[in-house]
Amino acid sequence: MNALKRNFAILLFTLAGTLVYGQSASVSPSRLYFNAEPGQTQVRRITVTNNSETPQSFTVSFADFSSPGTDGKTELSDPGESSHSASRWLSASPSLVELAAGESRDVEVILQLPDSPEAAKVVWATTLVKLARERTQPPGLGEDAMGFGIMHTFQFVIHVFQTPPGVTYKDARILAFEDSGKDEEGKRTLMLHLENTGEAIIDVAAYLELTNLRTGETIRERARAFTTLPGHSRRMNFNLPENLTPGNYSVLGVVDYGDREAVIAAELNITVE
């Protein structure tokens, strides 16, 4: 594994801001969506804000990513390594952002697609906004002291998705829907395993619908949202409501990944004691 690869949970990068080593900054949005044709150029914008009390500099670069496994984590890789690489066609203006305290600035993220067959499929990448490294002396040493000092840095990861207008086929299937028993906190959990079998990226809303078989009362749990790449699958764990009346229930695991026709479901019967 090369030095750039790291595992990050996708949800970590939806934060509006972060505070590390006393430096505060924010970047928005957390995702960029393009829909360019092969040979076309499109521009999207991100906003970088320096929330600290001192000037800060940020660099903007790009990397590819994959989502191995089924837990929704992102693994970064060098540009061009992935067959679904979008980073090779991305650039930033400016690529170095210098901000005074409290200042914000927009950065253009530019996608330039070649007019070639490889640009006619879905591709993805990440935009990396990184705090320029700051050298500080260890405590107790004067300005003339010899040493390396401490290098403080952190970065934001913005996910980038490019879907050509001609790529419209969305499809998914539920691989499993099962009772997983109780989790570490003692809560009863149902697991739903979904696979993206289409050609496009799908934004999914998945939820549980529970029907008491004796009373007919139906409870719908709040939907969980996530993104699944073509050829990838995702497992989602749902905790049952703690206030369920004891009895037998029919539980639907419902997955909505588009319009009204793009809804699939799996059924499971459970007993609540």
C-alpha positions as CSV (number, residue, x, y, z in Angstrom):
1,M,0.0,0.0,0.0
2,N,1.5,3.4,-1.0
3,A,2.0,6.2,1.4
4,L,-1.0,8.1,0.4
5,K,-3.6,5.4,1.1
6,R,-5.5,5.9,4.3
7,N,-8.9,4.7,5.5
8,F,-11.4,7.3,6.3
9,A,-15.1,6.9,7.3
10,I,-17.2,8.9,4.7
11,L,-19.2,10.5,7.4
12,L,-16.1,12.1,8.9
13,F,-15.8,14.4,5.9
14,T,-19.3,15.8,6.0
15,L,-18.4,18.0,8.9
16,A,-18.7,21.7,8.3
17,G,-15.5,22.5,10.2
18,T,-12.8,21.0,12.4
19,L,-10.4,22.1,15.1
20,V,-6.9,20.6,15.2
21,Y,-3.8,21.8,17.0
22,G,-5.5,25.1,17.7
23,Q,-6.2,25.8,14.1
24,S,-9.8,26.2,13.0
25,A,-11.1,26.1,9.4
26,S,-14.1,24.9,7.4
27,V,-14.8,23.7,3.9
28,S,-18.1,23.3,2.1
29,P,-19.8,21.5,0.5
30,S,-18.6,18.0,1.4
31,R,-19.5,16.6,-2.1
32,L,-19.3,17.9,-5.7
33,Y,-21.5,16.5,-8.5
34,F,-20.6,16.9,-12.2
35,N,-22.6,15.8,-15.3
36,A,-20.3,16.6,-18.1
37,E,-20.3,15.1,-21.6
38,P,-17.0,13.7,-23.0
39,G,-14.9,16.6,-24.3
40,Q,-16.8,19.1,-22.1
41,T,-15.4,21.3,-19.2
42,Q,-17.5,22.0,-16.1
43,V,-16.7,24.0,-13.0
44,R,-17.9,23.6,-9.4
45,R,-17.0,25.7,-6.4
46,I,-16.0,25.0,-2.8
47,T,-15.6,27.6,-0.1
48,V,-12.7,27.6,2.3
49,T,-13.0,29.6,5.5
50,N,-10.3,30.4,8.0
51,N,-12.0,30.5,11.4
52,S,-8.9,31.0,13.4
53,E,-7.4,34.3,14.7
54,T,-4.2,34.0,12.6
55,P,-3.6,33.9,8.8
56,Q,-3.5,30.4,7.3
57,S,-2.6,28.9,3.9
58,F,-4.3,25.9,2.3
59,T,-3.3,23.7,-0.7
60,V,-5.8,22.1,-3.0
61,S,-5.0,18.8,-4.7
62,F,-6.7,15.6,-5.9
63,A,-6.7,11.9,-5.3
64,D,-8.7,8.9,-6.3
65,F,-10.6,6.7,-3.9
66,S,-12.3,3.3,-3.6
67,S,-14.8,2.0,-1.2
68,P,-13.7,-1.6,-0.4
69,G,-15.7,-3.8,1.9
70,T,-19.2,-3.1,2.9
71,D,-18.9,-0.5,5.7
72,G,-18.8,2.6,3.6
73,K,-15.2,3.6,4.3
74,T,-13.1,5.5,1.7
75,E,-9.6,4.4,0.8
76,L,-7.5,7.1,-0.9
77,S,-5.1,6.3,-3.7
78,D,-2.7,8.2,-6.0
79,P,-4.2,9.9,-9.1
80,G,-4.7,7.6,-12.0
81,E,-4.5,4.3,-10.2
82,S,-8.2,3.5,-10.4
83,S,-10.1,2.6,-13.6
84,H,-12.8,5.0,-12.4
85,S,-10.3,7.8,-11.8
86,A,-11.6,11.4,-12.2
87,S,-8.6,13.0,-10.5
88,R,-6.5,13.0,-13.7
89,W,-9.0,15.4,-15.2
90,L,-9.4,17.7,-12.3
91,S,-7.6,21.0,-11.5
92,A,-8.1,23.8,-9.0
93,S,-8.0,27.6,-9.3
94,P,-6.4,28.7,-7.1
95,S,-4.5,25.7,-5.9
96,L,-3.0,27.7,-3.0
97,V,-5.4,29.6,-0.8
98,E,-4.0,32.2,1.6
99,L,-6.6,33.5,4.0
100,A,-6.5,36.2,6.7
101,A,-8.2,35.5,10.0
102,G,-12.0,35.1,9.5
103,E,-11.7,35.3,5.7
104,S,-13.4,33.0,3.2
105,R,-12.6,32.3,-0.4
106,D,-14.1,30.3,-3.3
107,V,-12.0,27.8,-5.1
108,E,-13.0,26.6,-8.6
109,V,-12.8,22.8,-9.1
110,I,-12.5,22.3,-12.8
111,L,-13.3,19.1,-14.6
112,Q,-11.9,18.8,-18.2
113,L,-13.1,15.6,-19.8
114,P,-11.3,14.2,-22.9
115,D,-13.3,13.4,-25.9
116,S,-12.7,9.7,-25.6
117,P,-14.6,6.5,-24.7
118,E,-13.0,6.3,-21.2
119,A,-14.8,9.6,-20.3
120,A,-18.2,8.1,-21.2
121,K,-18.5,6.2,-17.9
122,V,-19.0,7.2,-14.3
123,V,-15.8,8.3,-12.5
124,W,-15.0,9.7,-9.1
125,A,-12.3,11.3,-7.0
126,T,-11.6,13.4,-4.0
127,T,-10.6,17.0,-3.6
128,L,-8.1,17.5,-0.7
129,V,-7.9,20.8,1.1
130,K,-4.9,20.7,3.3
131,L,-3.6,23.2,5.8
132,A,-0.1,24.2,4.8
133,R,2.5,22.9,7.2
134,E,3.5,25.1,10.1
135,R,6.8,24.7,11.9
136,T,6.8,25.5,15.6
137,Q,9.7,25.1,18.1
138,P,9.4,22.7,21.0
139,P,8.6,24.4,24.3
140,G,11.5,26.0,26.0
141,L,13.7,26.5,23.0
142,G,14.7,29.9,21.6
143,E,14.5,31.1,18.0
144,D,18.2,30.1,17.4
145,A,17.7,26.5,18.7
146,M,18.7,23.7,16.4
147,G,16.0,21.0,15.6
148,F,13.2,20.0,13.4
149,G,10.4,21.5,15.4
150,I,6.8,20.2,15.0
151,M,4.9,20.1,11.7
152,H,1.1,20.7,12.2
153,T,-1.3,19.9,9.4
154,F,-4.7,18.5,8.7
155,Q,-6.9,18.2,5.6
156,F,-10.5,18.1,4.4
157,V,-11.7,15.5,1.9
158,I,-14.5,16.4,-0.5
159,H,-15.9,13.6,-2.6
160,V,-16.3,14.3,-6.3
161,F,-18.7,12.3,-8.6
162,Q,-19.0,12.6,-12.4
163,T,-21.9,11.0,-14.2
164,P,-22.2,11.6,-18.0
165,P,-25.8,12.4,-19.1
166,G,-25.9,9.2,-21.1
167,V,-25.3,7.0,-18.0
168,T,-28.8,6.6,-16.7
169,Y,-29.2,2.9,-15.8
170,K,-29.7,2.6,-12.1
171,D,-30.4,-0.8,-10.5
172,A,-29.9,-2.4,-7.1
173,R,-30.6,-5.6,-5.2
174,I,-30.9,-6.6,-1.6
175,L,-28.4,-9.4,-0.9
176,A,-29.6,-10.0,2.7
177,F,-32.0,-8.7,5.3
178,E,-31.6,-10.5,8.6
179,D,-31.9,-10.3,12.4
180,S,-28.3,-9.7,13.8
181,G,-29.3,-10.0,17.4
182,K,-28.1,-7.5,20.0
183,D,-25.3,-5.1,19.4
184,E,-22.6,-4.0,21.9
185,E,-25.1,-1.6,23.6
186,G,-27.7,-4.4,24.0
187,K,-29.9,-3.0,21.2
188,R,-31.6,-5.4,18.8
189,T,-30.3,-4.9,15.3
190,L,-31.4,-5.7,11.8
191,M,-28.8,-5.8,9.0
192,L,-29.6,-4.9,5.4
193,H,-27.0,-5.6,2.7
194,L,-27.5,-3.7,-0.6
195,E,-25.6,-4.0,-3.9
196,N,-25.5,-1.4,-6.7
197,T,-25.9,-3.5,-9.9
198,G,-26.4,-0.5,-12.2
199,E,-24.0,1.7,-14.2
200,A,-24.7,4.9,-12.2
201,I,-23.9,6.1,-8.7
202,I,-27.0,5.7,-6.5
203,D,-27.9,7.9,-3.5
204,V,-29.9,5.6,-1.3
205,A,-32.5,6.3,1.4
206,A,-33.1,3.0,3.4
207,Y,-35.6,2.6,6.2
208,L,-37.6,0.0,8.2
209,E,-41.3,-0.3,8.2
210,L,-42.7,-2.4,11.1
211,T,-46.2,-3.8,11.2
212,N,-47.7,-5.4,14.3
213,L,-49.4,-8.5,13.1
214,R,-52.0,-8.4,15.8
215,T,-53.1,-4.8,15.8
216,G,-52.1,-3.8,12.3
217,E,-50.3,-0.7,13.6
218,T,-47.4,0.3,11.4
219,I,-44.3,2.2,12.4
220,R,-41.9,3.7,9.9
221,E,-38.4,4.5,11.1
222,R,-36.4,7.5,9.9
223,A,-34.5,6.8,6.6
224,R,-30.7,6.4,6.5
225,A,-29.0,8.1,3.6
226,F,-25.8,6.8,1.9
227,T,-24.1,6.6,-1.5
228,T,-23.2,3.4,-3.3
229,L,-20.8,3.2,-6.3
230,P,-21.4,0.9,-9.3
231,G,-20.3,-2.6,-8.5
232,H,-20.1,-1.9,-4.8
233,S,-22.2,-3.1,-1.9
234,R,-23.1,-1.6,1.5
235,R,-24.3,-3.1,4.8
236,M,-26.5,-1.0,7.0
237,N,-27.5,-1.8,10.6
238,F,-30.8,-0.6,12.0
239,N,-31.7,-0.7,15.7
240,L,-35.3,-1.6,16.5
241,P,-37.3,1.0,18.4
242,E,-36.9,0.5,22.1
243,N,-40.6,1.1,22.8
244,L,-42.1,-1.6,20.6
245,T,-45.1,-3.4,22.0
246,P,-44.3,-7.1,22.6
247,G,-45.7,-9.3,19.8
248,N,-45.0,-10.6,16.3
249,Y,-44.0,-8.1,13.6
250,S,-43.6,-8.1,9.8
251,V,-40.6,-5.8,9.0
252,L,-39.9,-4.4,5.6
253,G,-36.4,-3.2,4.8
254,V,-37.1,-0.6,2.1
255,V,-34.5,0.9,-0.2
256,D,-35.3,4.0,-2.3
257,Y,-32.5,4.8,-4.8
258,G,-34.2,7.1,-7.3
259,D,-37.7,7.8,-8.6
260,R,-40.9,5.9,-7.7
261,E,-40.0,2.9,-9.7
262,A,-36.6,2.6,-8.0
263,V,-37.8,1.1,-4.7
264,I,-37.1,-2.4,-3.6
265,A,-37.8,-4.1,-0.3
266,A,-37.2,-7.3,1.7
267,E,-39.4,-8.8,4.4
268,L,-38.5,-10.3,7.7
269,N,-40.8,-11.7,10.5
270,I,-39.6,-11.1,14.1
271,T,-40.9,-11.6,17.6
272,V,-40.5,-8.8,20.2
273,E,-40.7,-10.1,23.8
